[in-house]
Amino acid sequence: MNIKRIAILGGSGFVGRHLTRHLDNRGYECRIVTRHSYRLHELRTAAEAVEANPYDRTELAAALQGCDAVINLVGILNASKKDSFRRVHVELVENLVAACQAAGVTRMLHMSALNADQSSGSSQYLRTKGEGENRAHTLGKTSIAVTSFRPSVIFGPDDGLLSRFSTLMKIPGPMPLACPDAQLSPVYIDDVVAAFANALEDRKTFGRHYELCGPRVYTLHELVKFIATSTGRPKLVIRMPDWASRLQATVLQYAPGKPFTPDNYQSLRTPSVCKQDGLAELGITPTSLENAGARMLRGEGRLSRLNRLRQSR
């Protein structure tokens, strides 16, 4: 394939910011399709921004004109009255496939999730992620070459894993930890974006689904202890039993930002561990958490001090 211009949905998110810079460095022209272009100020030198409503097929098709490929990174961990899991993970994908067909875009990379399965247990997140992934592959089968990616939890600068728990470490007192035995295989953001870029023009990846995991499996409790050690913030971690974890999710779903919900609890019950080495298939050696994660966490204190100095001037 000869891909030059790529449209990205979800470009302002954690993965989107890193992927846009990575693709720009590889010489691709990036166009971020968004409803809120003001959120992309930090990417203004790496991509153009085009405003469009992803649920309006006509607007979306117009935004995709002139692009050779599209990357869908849109996803939510918690539903709201405005955006349900099904609307974001399924209906948006259906709109995107139709818009690609209207605009003549013949290549799509789709961000799914490890354990995404429309027949999954009671996790709406995993069920709808699986249904959306299935829609991307089946609806576009005759006209769009689709490759999907199923990462475990992703870590890196400004992530929702290490950074979040590192912040929680600063709260005085012990830390009650729900689902302490949940299994995760944290995968480094640079490896994830390299997987997308390596697959982009590789015909062997057409129609494939790639699981992306780091080199080691951790329990959530082990991850929290690793973060405490790496940041130099010793913390008493209280392992909550299953009934208490469910109770915490029931209560915290009503807290601002929904820090932990019953659906998050259900997702954690399924081990986020790869059955295949998708990174190796794409020519990537996975980066260890002890390497990149520890460096990131050790640098957090220095970055915070620099930010405080800048603000005081």
Residue pairs with C-beta under 8 A, 6 or more apart in sequence:
1 68
1 107
1 200
1 201
1 203
2 68
2 201
3 28
3 68
3 69
3 107
3 200
3 201
4 28
4 29
4 68
5 28
5 29
5 30
5 31
5 66
5 67
5 68
5 69
6 23
6 28
6 29
6 30
6 31
6 67
6 68
6 69
6 70
6 71
6 200
7 31
7 32
7 33
7 50
7 63
7 64
7 67
7 69
7 70
7 71
7 105
8 16
8 19
8 20
8 30
8 31
8 32
8 33
8 47
8 70
8 71
8 73
9 32
9 33
9 34
9 54
9 70
9 71
9 72
9 73
9 74
9 92
9 96
10 16
10 72
10 73
10 74
10 75
10 111
11 17
11 19
11 20
11 30
11 32
11 33
11 34
11 40
11 43
11 47
11 73
12 32
12 34
12 36
12 39
12 40
12 43
13 73
14 154
14 156
14 158
14 159
14 160
14 189
15 73
15 111
15 154
15 189
15 192
15 193
16 32
16 73
17 42
17 43
17 158
18 156
18 189
18 190
18 192
18 193
19 71
19 73
19 192
19 193
19 196
19 197
20 30
20 32
20 43
20 46
20 47
21 43
21 46
22 190
22 193
22 194
22 196
22 197
23 30
23 193
23 197
24 30
24 46
24 47
26 197
29 48
30 46
30 47
30 48
31 47
31 48
31 49
31 50
31 63
31 67
32 40
32 43
32 47
32 48
32 49
32 50
33 50
33 52
33 54
33 60
33 63
33 64
34 40
34 49
34 50
34 51
34 52
35 51
35 52
35 53
35 54
36 51
37 49
37 50
37 51
40 47
40 49
43 49
50 63
51 63
52 59
52 60
52 62
52 63
53 59
53 60
54 60
54 74
54 92
54 95
54 96
55 87
55 91
55 92
55 95
56 95
57 95
57 98
57 99
57 102
60 95
60 96
60 99
61 98
61 99
61 100
61 102
61 103
62 103
63 99
64 70
64 99
64 100
64 103
64 105
65 103
67 103
67 105
68 105
68 106
68 107
69 105
69 106
69 107
69 108
69 109
69 200
70 96
70 100
70 105
70 107
70 108
70 109
71 108
71 109
71 110
71 111
71 196
72 92
72 93
72 96
72 108
72 109
72 110
72 111
72 136
73 111
74 88
74 92
74 111
75 88
75 89
75 111
75 113
75 129
76 83
76 85
76 88
76 89
77 125
77 160
77 264
78 258
78 261
78 263
78 264
79 85
79 124
79 263
85 124
85 125
85 127
85 128
85 263
86 124
86 128
86 131
88 128
89 125
89 128
89 129
89 131
89 132
90 128
90 131
90 132
90 135
92 132
93 110
93 132
93 133
93 135
93 136
93 139
94 135
94 139
96 108
96 136
97 108
97 135
97 136
97 139
97 140
97 144
98 139
99 105
100 106
100 108
100 140
100 143
100 144
101 140
101 143
101 144
105 144
106 143
106 144
106 145
107 144
107 145
107 200
108 136
108 140
108 144
108 145
108 146
108 147
109 146
109 147
109 148
109 149
109 196
109 199
109 200
110 132
110 133
110 136
110 146
110 147
110 148
110 149
111 148
111 149
111 151
112 129
112 130
112 132
112 133
112 148
112 149
112 150
112 209
113 125
113 126
113 129
113 150
113 151
114 150
114 151
114 152
114 185
114 211
114 212
114 213
114 272
114 273
114 274
115 126
115 150
115 267
115 270
115 271
115 272
116 126
116 129
116 130
116 132
116 133
116 150
117 126
117 127
117 130
118 127
118 128
118 130
118 131
118 134
119 127
119 130
120 126
120 127
120 130
120 270
121 266
121 269
121 270
122 266
123 263
123 266
123 267
123 269
123 270
124 263
125 263
125 264
125 266
125 267
126 266
126 267
126 270
133 148
133 150
133 209
136 146
136 148
137 146
137 148
137 207
140 146
145 203
145 206
145 207
146 206
146 207
147 199
147 205
147 206
147 207
147 208
147 209
147 210
148 208
148 209
148 210
149 192
149 195
149 196
149 199
149 209
149 210
149 212
149 278
150 209
150 210
150 211
150 212
150 278
151 187
151 192
151 211
151 212
151 213
152 184
152 185
152 186
152 187
152 212
152 213
152 214
152 272
152 273
152 274
153 161
153 184
153 185
153 186
153 187
153 272
154 161
154 186
154 187
154 188
154 189
154 192
155 161
155 162
155 186
155 187
155 188
155 189
155 289
155 292
155 293
155 296
156 188
156 189
156 190
156 292
156 296
157 163
157 189
157 296
159 189
161 186
161 223
162 227
162 293
162 296
162 297
163 300
165 223
165 224
165 227
166 227
166 231
166 233
166 297
166 300
168 175
169 175
169 227
169 228
169 231
169 233
169 235
170 233
174 235
174 236
174 237
174 238
175 224
175 235
175 236
175 237
175 238
176 238
176 240
176 244
176 248
177 220
177 221
177 224
177 237
177 238
177 239
177 240
178 240
178 244
178 245
178 248
178 249
178 260
178 265
178 268
179 220
179 240
179 245
179 265
179 268
179 269
180 219
180 220
180 221
180 237
180 239
180 240
181 219
181 220
181 221
182 219
182 220
182 268
182 269
182 271
182 272
183 217
183 218
183 219
183 271
183 272
183 273
184 217
184 218
184 219
184 220
184 223
184 272
184 273
185 213
185 214
185 216
185 217
185 218
185 272
185 273
185 274
186 214
186 218
186 223
186 289
186 293
187 212
187 213
187 214
187 279
187 286
188 214
188 286
188 287
188 289
188 292
188 293
190 287
190 292
191 212
191 214
191 279
191 284
191 286
191 287
192 212
194 282
194 284
195 210
195 212
195 278
195 279
195 282
195 284
198 282
198 283
198 284
199 205
199 208
199 210
199 282
205 282
210 276
210 278
210 279
210 281
210 282
211 274
211 275
211 276
211 277
211 278
212 274
212 278
212 279
213 273
213 274
213 277
213 278
213 279
213 286
214 286
214 287
214 288
214 289
215 286
215 287
215 288
216 288
216 289
217 271
217 273
218 226
218 289
220 268
221 237
221 239
223 289
224 235
224 237
225 237
226 289
226 290
226 293
226 294
227 297
228 234
228 235
228 237
230 293
230 294
230 297
230 298
231 297
231 298
231 300
231 301
232 301
240 248
245 265
246 262
246 265
248 260
249 260
249 261
249 262
249 264
249 265
250 262
252 258
252 259
252 260
252 261
253 260
253 261
253 262
279 285
279 286
280 286
